[in-house]
Amino acid sequence: MPDRTDRAARICPDCDGFPVVAITTGTRNQDGTRTTLPVVCPACHGTGHAPLWLVTTRRPLVAPSGQEALR
């Protein structure tokens, strides 16, 4: 039986649905692990979803032909 969805998910065009990333600082902790900082997407504020106006008004970074699009 197929799942029903109420509306289509609007994935953020800036982070492609990966809103939080870990950036290494270059230093290490006492146990040898790297020190990281969580950084959230400034466009969607860490939700991974974007409002409809943001999804429909922005051009993609890569054009369908494979060349970079100008913003």
N, C-alpha and C positions, 0 to 999 in steps of 0.2 A: 504494500500500500504506500503510495507516494506521500512524502511530507508536504504539508501546505505552508507556504510563507505568506504573510500578510502584505509585505512590500519588498521590493528588491533592495538589497543592501547597497548602500552608497559607500564605496571604499574611497578613502582619502587619496587624491591624486599625488600628493607630495610623498607620502610614506608607503603607499600601496598596501595598506592594512597592517603594517608592522610599526606601530606607533612608539614603542619604547625600545631603544637599543642601548647596549652597554659599551661605553668607550673606555679604553684602558688609559691610565695616566702615565704609564711607563715605570711606575715604582712597584715594589713587591712587598707583601706582608711578611711577618715573621715566619709563617709556615711555608712560604715560597709561592703562594698564589699571587696573582696580579691584582692591583687595586683598580677597580672600575667605577665609573659614574653612570647612573642611569640618565639618559637624555630622552625627553619626549618630543614628539613632532610638534612644531609651533603652529601648524595649520589646524590640526584637529585636537590639539591639547591632550594627546595621549589616548584618544578613544578609538582611533582607527577608522572611524566613520566621518563623513563630511556632509554638510548640508547640501541640498540639491543645487543651489546657486553656485557653490564652489565646484561641484563636479561638472556642471554644464558650461561654465564660463571659462574654464582654464583649458589651454591647449596641452596635449601630451608633450613630454620632453623629447620623445623620439617619434619622428614622423613614420607613417606606414612604410615608406620606402627605405627606412633604416637610417636616414640622415637625421641629425639633431634639428629640432624645431626651434625657431627663434621665439623668445618670449617678449 
